[in-house]
Amino acid sequence: MSSNVHLFERAQQVIPGGVNSPVRAFRAVGGTPRFIARAQGAYMWDAEGRRYIDYIGSWGPMILGHGHPKVLEAVAKAAQDGLSFGAPTEREIELAEAILKQVPSMDMVRLVSSGTEAGMSALRLARGYTGRNTILKFEGCYHGHADALLVKAGSGLATFGHPTSAGVPAEVAQHTMVLPYNDIEALELAFKQHGASLACVMIEPIAGNMNFVRASVPFMKRCRELCDQHGALLVFDEVMTGFRVALGGAQSVYAKLIPGFKPDITVLGKVIGGGMPLAAFGARRDIMHKLAPLGPVYQAGTLSGNPVATACGLTTLELISQPGFFDQLAQRTQRLMHGLDAAAVQAGVAFSSDSQGGMMGFFLLPQLPQNYTQVMTSNSAHFNTLFHALLDQGVYIAPALYEAGFVSAAHTDADIDATIEAAKKAFASL
Ligand SMILES: *Cc1c(COP(=O)(O)O)cnc(C)c1O
């Protein structure tokens, strides 16, 4: 049996940092990443045979838990029929119909292979539809690694951003404005100064890439109003929240709080693929008609709508559309959050938590933060101690304090109780 340490050494010889996506490298928390050998239900086992209760769920997709028999059966059957055709299939229609049924703001949807691809394409579509170049995003929101979206805030309000990554030309970043999340004043100023050139506002409605931060209802309402007044599109990046916080995504949560509310373009990923590479973007018919082959906005993909991935996604959506699925998932998640809250109070640890459906976040802060700057006031040394104390007890949470967590339908009350017990011990070590 190979040890995690040995595998990590070997990996680093042939893969940059030993990983194929940076956060997996444990750089933020230190230590050796666990190399996963297999997973079942709520558990993953590493290369050394150690079991972990998994609260990452492949960063969101594994909402049913790992290895659901119906999903595996659909995937196996689809694979037998062919791995890829590069020609249309009936299952793509079925998946598109299943997605549109739950997300009524979209009339049409295009399937792609990753959230990055979906976000990048949504941006091109928004620019092509409006004939404008400028885009507005918010600090702490991640929309995949397309050049125009890897931009950090400029200094001062309503200024243009700087590239976050080497290799992104300043000329690309200069079309991206970055504002603090939940800041209505900054939003109003940005529209006042640049409203006429804005193609879209792109937002994670419940941000999951700065841990878990909700857009406030007044802020979301103002985003919608200002987009309408200035002819910009509101793009909801629901790659994480779609089919995760509720069957209808975060937009269904805000529609209950803001009558008539809906975004113009929606970006999906993660859960809709059920663990296989699949993502999507969709919108009203007049917007989607701008897309090739109907319109002038080009977008394509060799593996888009892949027959095995669509089988996985379709079966996943069928199973999570059963009545009561999300009520149960939300109850489980809340049970965990309440247990952690109580354990923190007992230990005298400053702590706050929030959740929606099967997505959750907690902070070593007395109050829930409202933006990225506040999230980053969290004590990272304490988080790292907590992370390793949990990992040592077989509880696997995201290896960075700015990541959300996920509960699946496979997590039992016993798993959640065991997690709360582990947290009690971990809090004692802070
Ligand atoms: C994960 C994520 C993405 C990127 O999706 P990939 O499939 O990793 O490219 C984009 N937006 C949000 C909100 C995400 O959580």
The ligand as a Gaussian input file, in Angstrom:
#p B3LYP/6-31G(d) Opt

LIG

0 1
 C      -16.831000      25.449000      -9.115000
 C      -17.292000      26.769000      -9.573000
 C      -16.994000      27.252000     -10.856000
 C      -16.040000      26.557000     -11.792000
 O      -16.482000      25.299000     -12.154000
 P      -15.385000      24.236000     -12.710000
 O      -16.218000      23.060000     -13.114000
 O      -14.452000      23.984000     -11.573000
 O      -14.689000      24.877000     -13.858000
 C      -17.584000      28.426000     -11.266000
 N      -18.403000      29.118000     -10.456000
 C      -18.700000      28.699000      -9.213000
 C      -19.638000      29.488000      -8.378000
 C      -18.136000      27.528000      -8.715000
 O      -18.398000      27.150000      -7.470000

